[in-house]
């Protein structure tokens, strides 16, 4: 006996349609908070905020299929693409990372250098969903403390002139200052770009013609420490930054090595800066994690990953596509290759 035809469950169950009350409720629901698109792209490690503004202005970024405009805000429900490729953006605030580095003399603090010199950014560890920002600059011939962070707000709190964060240096000069000259350096002398002065200058002794001084100032002008000493015809033969604000260079961080701050230290730094630290549930660290978090490491030079702005999208022409098709090898239809005769076993 033939079995009766059984209708599918989809045909029995009528398709649900949103009711009028549900649509009204969705319309009245509060909208999700938005964040600036260029800020989220920078946090994703695609480049600086200024680079991301240029990227948006170039028309290479779309939001929900529409070309993005500068200053647009997006939510977690929006689909953001760069050169037609989706970009994963992080909307939840995370505790920034902070890295302490003992910069050697032969490296420059710059992401780009046409001369091809060694850069501090070449040795920084890779981070997911972020980008390292150097807090303050040091000349190529200046060594010492260099701080990196993934937080633009924290970097701005250190570097903006209105906050007047202290910088402390150990300076070795050829010669010895008199008491009158040290007083003049504290009162202020006129340089090419305006008056400058040390908040403090303390002699630290020396041997022969070389003498050490400990100086503190609250500015970050180009070669300011060197120019202040050179005003008295005393060239600086060694310059090393030992402190920047509340962060001092640990003695165990030797030249060329780095140290990553622990989460508790980062929270303390955020509180010093007057910034709200993201509240995350405490995570219990294992002994291995604790040892790794407080370990000083010597980085290796790696290939630099530049901003996405430095890599314009490639335009594929019809000739390129036809060339790729011609280069493809035809798939063999004869099956597996037969073994050579000398390797085949002869049955007798």
C-alpha positions in Angstrom: 0.0 0.0 0.0 1.4 3.3 -1.0 2.2 5.7 1.8 0.3 9.0 1.7 2.3 12.1 0.8 3.6 13.9 3.9 3.7 17.6 3.7 6.8 19.2 5.0 6.7 21.0 8.4 7.5 24.3 6.7 4.3 24.1 4.7 2.2 23.4 7.8 3.7 26.1 9.9 2.8 29.6 8.6 5.7 31.9 8.3 6.0 34.4 11.2 5.9 38.0 10.4 6.9 40.7 12.9 3.9 42.3 14.5 3.1 45.9 14.6 3.8 46.1 18.3 7.2 44.6 17.9 8.2 47.1 15.2 7.0 49.9 17.4 9.0 48.5 20.3 12.1 48.3 18.2 11.7 51.8 17.0 11.3 53.1 20.6 14.3 51.1 21.8 17.4 53.2 22.7 20.0 53.3 20.0 23.4 51.7 20.7 26.1 54.2 21.5 28.4 55.1 18.6 32.1 55.6 18.4 34.1 57.5 15.9 35.1 55.3 12.9 38.7 56.7 12.5 39.4 56.0 16.2 38.2 52.4 15.9 40.3 51.8 12.8 43.4 53.1 14.5 42.7 50.9 17.5 42.5 48.0 15.1 46.1 48.6 14.1 45.6 49.9 10.6 47.5 53.1 11.3 47.4 56.4 13.2 44.2 58.3 13.7 45.4 60.9 11.2 46.2 58.2 8.7 42.7 56.8 9.2 41.1 60.2 8.6 43.0 60.3 5.2 41.9 56.8 4.5 38.2 57.7 5.0 38.6 60.8 2.9 40.0 58.7 0.1 36.7 56.7 -0.1 38.3 53.3 0.6 36.1 52.7 3.7 32.5 51.7 3.6 29.9 51.4 6.3 27.0 49.0 5.5 27.8 49.3 1.8 27.9 53.1 1.8 31.1 55.2 1.4 32.0 56.5 4.9 32.3 60.1 5.6 34.8 61.7 8.0 33.5 62.0 11.5 30.9 59.2 11.1 30.0 57.2 14.2 29.4 53.4 14.0 28.0 50.7 16.3 28.8 47.0 16.8 26.0 46.2 14.4 27.5 48.1 11.4 29.6 46.3 8.8 32.8 48.2 8.1 35.0 47.3 5.1 38.3 48.7 3.9 39.0 48.0 0.2 35.9 45.7 0.2 37.5 43.6 3.0 35.6 43.4 6.4 37.4 44.8 9.4 36.9 43.5 12.9 36.5 46.5 15.3 36.6 46.3 19.1 33.9 48.4 20.8 34.5 47.2 24.4 37.2 49.2 26.3 40.2 47.2 27.2 43.1 47.9 29.5 45.9 49.4 27.4 49.3 47.9 27.2 52.4 49.7 28.4 55.9 48.8 27.5 59.2 50.1 28.9 62.2 50.2 26.7 65.9 51.0 27.2 66.7 52.7 23.9 70.3 52.4 22.7 72.1 55.3 21.0 72.0 54.0 17.4 68.2 53.8 16.9 65.7 56.5 15.9 62.2 57.0 17.3 60.3 57.1 14.0 58.0 54.7 12.1 59.4 55.8 8.7 63.0 56.6 7.7 64.0 57.2 4.1 67.7 56.6 5.0 66.9 53.0 6.3 68.3 53.5 9.7 67.5 51.2 12.7 64.1 52.1 14.3 62.8 51.3 17.7 59.5 50.2 16.1 61.3 47.4 14.3 61.7 45.5 17.6 58.4 46.0 19.2 56.3 42.9 19.8 53.2 42.5 17.6 49.9 43.2 19.2 46.4 42.2 18.1 43.8 44.9 17.6 46.1 47.8 18.5 49.1 49.9 17.6 52.2 51.0 19.6 52.5 54.7 20.3 55.8 56.1 21.4 55.5 58.5 24.4 57.9 61.3 23.6 60.9 61.2 21.3 64.6 60.7 21.9 67.3 61.8 19.5 69.4 59.1 17.8 72.3 59.9 20.0 70.2 59.9 23.2 69.6 56.7 25.1 67.4 55.7 28.1 63.8 55.4 29.0 61.3 55.2 26.2 57.6 54.3 26.9 55.2 52.7 24.5 51.5 52.3 24.9 48.4 51.3 22.9 46.4 54.2 24.5 46.3 57.5 22.6 44.8 59.2 25.6 47.5 58.0 27.9 50.2 59.1 25.5 48.6 62.5 25.2 48.6 62.9 29.0 52.3 62.4 29.0 53.3 64.6 26.0 50.9 67.5 25.9 52.7 70.7 27.0 49.8 71.9 29.2 50.4 69.0 31.6 54.1 69.8 32.1 55.2 66.3 32.9 58.7 66.1 34.3 61.5 64.5 32.3 64.7 63.6 34.2 68.1 63.1 32.4 71.6 62.1 33.3 74.0 64.3 31.3 77.7 64.1 30.8 79.4 67.2 29.5 82.9 68.2 28.5 83.6 70.9 31.2 82.3 72.0 34.5 79.6 74.5 35.2 80.0 77.3 37.8 77.4 78.0 40.4 76.5 81.2 38.5 76.0 79.2 35.3 73.8 76.6 37.0 71.7 79.4 38.5 71.3 80.9 35.1 70.1 77.5 33.7 67.5 77.4 36.4 66.4 81.0 35.8 66.2 80.5 32.1 68.2 81.5 29.0 67.1 82.5 25.5 67.3 79.9 22.8 66.4 80.2 19.1 62.9 79.0 19.7 62.3 80.9 23.0 63.4 80.9 26.6 64.2 77.6 28.3 65.2 76.5 31.8 65.8 73.5 34.0 63.6 72.9 37.0 66.5 71.4 38.7 70.2 70.8 38.0 72.4 68.8 40.5 76.1 68.0 39.9 76.9 64.3 40.1 80.7 64.4 39.9 83.0 63.2 37.2 86.6 62.4 36.2 89.0 64.7 34.4 87.3 67.1 32.0 84.0 65.2 31.9 81.3 65.9 34.5 77.9 64.4 35.2 74.7 66.4 36.0 71.2 65.4 36.9 68.6 67.7 35.3 64.8 67.9 35.3 62.6 69.9 32.9 59.0 69.9 31.9 59.3 70.4 28.1 60.1 68.2 25.2 61.5 70.5 22.6 63.9 69.2 20.1 67.5 68.8 21.5 66.5 71.2 24.4 68.9 69.7 27.0 71.9 69.7 24.6 71.2 73.3 23.5 71.0 74.5 27.1 74.5 73.2 27.8 75.9 74.2 24.4 74.8 77.8 25.3 77.8 77.8 27.7 80.2 76.1 25.1 79.9 72.7 26.9 79.0 70.0 24.4 77.1 67.0 25.7 79.0 63.7 25.2 76.3 61.4 26.9 72.6 62.0 27.4 70.3 59.4 29.0 66.7 59.8 30.1 66.1 58.0 33.4 62.5 59.1 34.3 59.4 60.3 32.5 56.6 61.4 34.9 55.9 58.6 37.4 57.8 56.0 35.3 61.5 55.4 36.1 63.9 53.2 34.1 64.5 50.0 36.2 68.1 49.1 36.7 67.4 45.5 35.5 66.3 46.8 32.1 69.6 47.0 30.3 70.3 48.8 27.1 68.3 47.3 24.2 65.9 45.3 26.4 62.2 45.8 27.3 59.7 45.2 30.1 56.0 45.0 29.9 54.1 46.6 32.8 51.7 44.4 34.8 47.9 45.2 34.7 48.0 46.6 38.2 50.8 49.0 37.2 48.9 50.1 34.1 45.8 50.8 36.3 48.0 52.9 38.6 49.3 54.8 35.6 45.8 55.4 34.3 44.7 56.8 37.7 47.8 59.1 37.7 46.7 60.4 34.2 43.1 60.9 35.4 41.8 58.4 33.0 39.1 55.8 33.7 40.5 52.3 33.6 38.2 49.7 32.1 36.7 47.5 34.8 37.4 43.9 34.1 37.0 40.9 36.5 40.3 40.0 38.1 42.0 37.0 36.5 44.2 34.7 38.5 47.6 34.3 37.0 49.6 31.1 37.1 53.2 31.1 38.2 54.3 30.9 34.6 52.2 33.9 33.7 53.6 35.9 36.6 57.2 35.1 35.7 56.5 36.0 32.1 54.8 39.2 32.9 57.7 40.5 35.0 60.5 39.2 32.8 62.9 41.5 30.9 63.3 40.5 27.3 65.6 41.5 24.4 63.5 41.9 21.3 64.5 40.8 17.8 64.3 42.9 14.7 61.1 42.0 12.7 59.6 43.1 9.4 57.8 46.4 9.9 54.0 46.4 9.2 53.2 49.9 8.0 49.9 51.7 7.9 47.2 50.5 5.5 47.4 53.9 3.9 50.9 53.0 2.6 49.4 50.1 0.6 46.9 51.3 -1.9 44.4 48.8 -3.3 45.6 47.0 -6.4 43.5 47.5 -9.5 42.9 44.3 -11.4 42.4 44.7 -15.2 40.9 42.3 -17.6 44.3 41.4 -18.9 45.5 40.5 -15.4 42.6 38.2 -14.9 43.0 36.5 -18.3 46.7 36.1 -17.6 46.0 34.4 -14.3 43.7 32.0 -16.1 46.3 31.1 -18.7 49.0 30.5 -16.0 46.8 27.9 -14.3 47.8 24.3 -15.0 45.1 22.1 -16.5 43.9 19.4 -14.1 45.0 16.0 -15.1 42.2 13.5 -16.0 44.4 10.4 -16.3 44.3 9.8 -12.6 47.4 8.9 -10.5 50.8 8.9 -12.2 52.2 5.4 -13.0 55.5 4.5 -11.5 58.5 4.2 -13.7 59.2 0.7 -15.1 62.3 0.2 -13.1 60.5 0.7 -9.8 57.5 -1.6 -10.7 57.5 -5.1 -9.4 57.4 -7.8 -12.0 55.4 -10.8 -11.1 56.6 -14.1 -12.5 
